[in-house]
Amino acid sequence: MVSGKDDERIDFSKLEKELEAAVEADAKYWRENDAKIRAVTQKVESYEEFKDIVAAAHIKPLEKKDKISEKKPTPWNPHATKKTGTDVTSDTTLQQDKTVLPKNGHEFARDWKRYCKTNEQKYEYLINIGGEHLGQIFKTEIAFGLLGEILAALQNCFTSDHVENVFLILENLSKTKRFSLSLDFLSSAEKESCMEVFRKLKTCVDEKSGDEIPCISTDALETLMTVFKVTP
């Protein structure tokens, strides 16, 4: 009789690649977050300048001891010309445990980058976490750039079945610290996504009675739109 041990053998090579991908994704998140904070501190004049600073977060300035060799030229942006751990193909992609919710903004951003590659996956992730828990996760602040991605996912995948879920997500995010700063750094496309989400919410609220959506009144929706700087 053939032993079943071979079927249960752990693929250490695969696990190592998955670990490298997770470490690289985590490092990338903190590099970019630090760059975003520097950009805000420097009071950049435009969103494009802000994006350029973040895009160059991985580049380190030369020190006096560094020597430039003419014999071995390197790409200006090596991260753009070679695959990193985050580019590992789907066979090494980790499967998210949906029963385990992130405890803080760092864990959210880690899982968001690691598991949520499409708007559909991001939308499902947000609905699964829920507005109340998101508010607790981001009670200190929303990491720069995340708000725009969240709005894009909600706008692209919104369904009338999730009217209350989406409203509570937006409402709780609006109560986080430095929320107005996150709004100020939305790109034009992200602001359009924000307006479109509220258009869809308003359409659903207007079509349904208050009994069907007990937590959302017209006044409550218009108040939230004002907080998001969307004209009712």
Buried (B, 14 or more C-beta within 10 A) or exposed (E): EEEEEEEEEEEEEEEEBBEBBBEBBBEBBBBBBEBBEEBBEEEBEEBEEBBEBBBEBBEEEEEEEEEEEEEEEEEEEEBEEEEBBBEBEEEBEBEBEEEEBBEEBBEBBBBBBBBBEEBEBBBBBBBEBBBEBBBBBBBEBBBBBBBBBBBBBBBBBBEEEBBBBBBBBBBBBBEBEBBEEBBEBBBEEBBBBBBBBBBBBBEBBEEEEEEEBEEBEEEBBBEBBEBBEBEE
